[in-house]
Amino acid sequence: MTHSRFDKLNASLRASSLDAVILNPGPTLTHLTGMRFHLMERPVVLMFAKDQIPAIVLPELELQKVAALPYKLQVFVYPENPSEWEDIFRRAAQALGLDGKRIGVEPRQLRLLEFRYAKAGAPEADYPDASDVLAGLRLRKDRTEVEAMRGAVKIAQAALEAMIPLIKIGMAERELAAELVMQLLRHGSEPELPFAPIVSGGPNGANPHASPGDRKLQAGDLLVIDWGATYDGYISDLTRTFAVGNVEEEYQKIHKIVQEANAAGRAAAKPGVPCANVDKAAREVIENAGYGIYFTHRTGHGIGMEAHEDPYMRGDNMQLLEPGMAFTVEPGIYLPERNGVRIEDNVVITETGADVLSDMPREMRMVG
Amino acid sequence: MTHSRFDKLNASLRASSLDAVILNPGPTLTHLTGMRFHLMERPVVLMFAKDQIPAIVLPELELQKVAALPYKLQVFVYPENPSEWEDIFRRAAQALGLDGKRIGVEPRQLRLLEFRYAKAGAPEADYPDASDVLAGLRLRKDRTEVEAMRGAVKIAQAALEAMIPLIKIGMAERELAAELVMQLLRHGSEPELPFAPIVSGGPNGANPHASPGDRKLQAGDLLVIDWGATYDGYISDLTRTFAVGNVEEEYQKIHKIVQEANAAGRAAAKPGVPCANVDKAAREVIENAGYGIYFTHRTGHGIGMEAHEDPYMRGDNMQLLEPGMAFTVEPGIYLPERNGVRIEDNVVITETGADVLSDMPREMRMVG
């Protein structure tokens, strides 16, 4: 498998203006090599030059990871003392003849740490943004990848269903988040979750990216839960919004609008249409209901090995949807200092339409 | 609190050759501002120029986070369309007059994404490594910080004690890791753990950074568990090594050597001595026992908000230990393709010596 992924990257490089790419630990490196490294203070860099045996620079203590690979790699190992690192990076870059070349990078992933070491080995090279070329490697999920994502959705849904009966007025967001993480693990998620669950009650729900805090659930709150699981290295990313006891009429109304927007977004998802259409379909519902200014983010983002990756469901994104693309549909309405609603599903484009991986009820359920 | 942290950074900048620093989401930004952001595809950057009101550039959907801050901040918000971002960054940099200045960065934290946007606003500036200046802000923990770390150690120890009776021959590393995460949460860890626990049996234990996999525990294995908890934003990072049933004599011997090395490292930790001394004390024990080449990493790293931060216990680090510095002491012996041992404790330097936060038994206990 990994050889064929090298072949695919070589083909992408040949079709691009790039001579090479450099990668630090992250999903692209893992997808390409099968190896996992943490982002640490010790730089790890894969240097992949067109039609050459790739080179990896890594610390001595990670040497075991390259011991039994099913493909060829040039391994450059450095000791603990940072004063020796630059020289090792230089040797790796020289082995691939990188200097003066066009070396693609992933700005969202690559840190200055790895960039500066790599650049020390190829100071006269250009380092253009290769995000698109590299995202392309992972953009269309194959059947195995979709099944892993389906597994991640199943685990997430089962975990939340197990947790719902435990939600009580007076519990802190933080407590609820911990309980949800436990349920995710108990239901089979890998320990490295795609992201820490968001559990936001009342006014905190008006902040789409709130961290669970000490606020206790109160009757009349809306409760936004945004959570996901990891299975076989692939993730799910879902949101449901609950009513804590009885909630005022406007909250019921905005929940219904978001539910319709979510359905409209899912219905717009099919091969051959621009990503923008998914955003527009969901946004129109919310705008027509008069809440347009309270839907402050795009409608969705790609998912796979990462919780946020290409393609993005944004009104200006004319990229066409293709079979195998996987993403979220997650419209929301956020009433500042009052409450928020978001409903998020996971969708994979098929040959004829879209496969919605998530099927938990979307109506507003009452908890507490 | 946050104002005084701005004051401290201003004082550090005045004492340095830097005019400003730029920070992306991470512990330094959180320490300084009290705000938490995830690292996403949307860049968030704090621009802090000496003796000016700091500026933050962030996406519209994060606006809530800056709504009720107890200090002044210039807020620059960008909409969802990336084509508009550069302009907003330029305005923020201009508001602080950053161009042509010396702007410190954290290469271990800052991604090319944020760097390139910030640089677009100050193309003629220099961007030197300010890791030391910025690490200095968090280097000496105050009493509140130490108590948070003590809490994180207590949670971690209680979680592992609760898990030990559940460890059985035939269980997969992955299963054990999930169980340990559940115990950590049940015992009060914040959901965002400092790192995914390492649970490595037999030959996997010879890889200091192995990820828990499908390998099942076997009688005769050594079992390395490296785990930690988060409490009040501060972390713990511990390791203990267990015997799965009876293990061969050499493994008992190396466990004893590592235990002695750990004790020697802890004993060397006191104010006024170089970090190198802690490394040397631990390493000498292992070298004298003839296993020096199997101790392939430094003896420890700083801990606090991050699982790896300054100061580093490395043989070449002549930085002097000072009261409030917190770090791990974690010598190990790794016999390739056979087994590994590591014993890791958390230590804080005091006025007169060191406070060892962790006190779980270090002798080799039998499990399974």
Contacts between the chains, C-beta under 8 A, distances in Angstrom:
chain1	res1	chain2	res2	distance
A	36	B	211	5.6
A	37	B	209	7.6
A	38	B	195	7.1
A	38	B	209	6.9
A	40	B	308	5.9
A	41	B	108	5.5
A	41	B	301	7.7
A	41	B	308	5.5
A	41	B	312	8.0
A	59	B	297	8.0
A	60	B	296	5.3
A	60	B	297	7.6
A	61	B	208	5.0
A	61	B	209	6.6
A	61	B	296	5.0
A	61	B	297	4.5
A	62	B	209	6.2
A	63	B	296	7.9
A	64	B	206	6.6
A	64	B	207	3.8
A	64	B	210	7.5
A	64	B	336	7.1
A	65	B	207	6.9
A	65	B	209	7.7
A	80	B	297	6.5
A	80	B	298	5.1
A	80	B	314	5.8
A	80	B	315	7.6
A	80	B	316	8.0
A	81	B	314	7.1
A	81	B	315	7.9
A	81	B	316	5.1
A	83	B	316	7.5
A	105	B	112	6.0
A	106	B	112	7.8
A	107	B	111	6.3
A	107	B	112	3.8
A	107	B	113	4.2
A	107	B	115	7.9
A	107	B	116	6.0
A	108	B	41	5.4
A	108	B	111	6.3
A	108	B	112	7.9
A	108	B	113	4.9
A	109	B	111	7.0
A	110	B	111	6.4
A	110	B	112	5.0
A	111	B	107	6.3
A	111	B	108	6.3
A	111	B	109	6.9
A	111	B	110	6.4
A	111	B	111	5.5
A	111	B	112	7.5
A	112	B	105	6.0
A	112	B	106	7.8
A	112	B	107	3.7
A	112	B	108	7.9
A	112	B	110	5.0
A	112	B	111	7.5
A	112	B	112	7.0
A	112	B	115	5.9
A	113	B	107	4.2
A	113	B	108	4.9
A	115	B	107	7.9
A	115	B	112	5.8
A	116	B	107	6.0
A	174	B	190	7.3
A	174	B	191	7.8
A	177	B	191	4.9
A	178	B	185	4.5
A	178	B	186	7.8
A	178	B	189	7.7
A	178	B	190	7.8
A	178	B	191	5.5
A	179	B	185	8.0
A	181	B	181	7.4
A	181	B	185	5.5
A	181	B	191	4.9
A	182	B	182	5.0
A	182	B	185	5.3
A	182	B	186	6.7
A	185	B	178	4.5
A	185	B	181	5.5
A	185	B	182	5.3
A	186	B	178	7.8
A	186	B	182	6.7
A	189	B	178	7.7
A	190	B	174	7.3
A	190	B	178	7.8
A	191	B	174	7.8
A	191	B	177	4.9
A	191	B	178	5.5
A	191	B	181	4.9
A	191	B	196	4.9
A	191	B	197	6.7
A	191	B	212	7.2
A	192	B	196	4.7
A	195	B	38	7.1
A	196	B	191	4.8
A	196	B	192	4.7
A	197	B	191	6.7
A	206	B	64	6.5
A	207	B	64	3.7
A	207	B	65	6.8
A	208	B	61	5.0
A	209	B	37	7.6
A	209	B	38	6.8
A	209	B	61	6.6
A	209	B	62	6.1
A	209	B	65	7.7
A	210	B	64	7.5
A	211	B	36	5.5
A	212	B	191	7.1
A	296	B	60	5.2
A	296	B	61	4.9
A	296	B	63	7.8
A	297	B	59	7.9
A	297	B	60	7.5
A	297	B	61	4.5
A	297	B	80	6.5
A	298	B	80	5.0
A	301	B	41	7.7
A	308	B	40	5.9
A	308	B	41	5.5
A	312	B	41	7.9
A	314	B	80	5.7
A	314	B	81	7.0
A	315	B	80	7.6
A	315	B	81	7.8
A	316	B	80	8.0
A	316	B	81	5.1
A	316	B	83	7.5
A	336	B	64	7.1
A	336	B	67	8.0
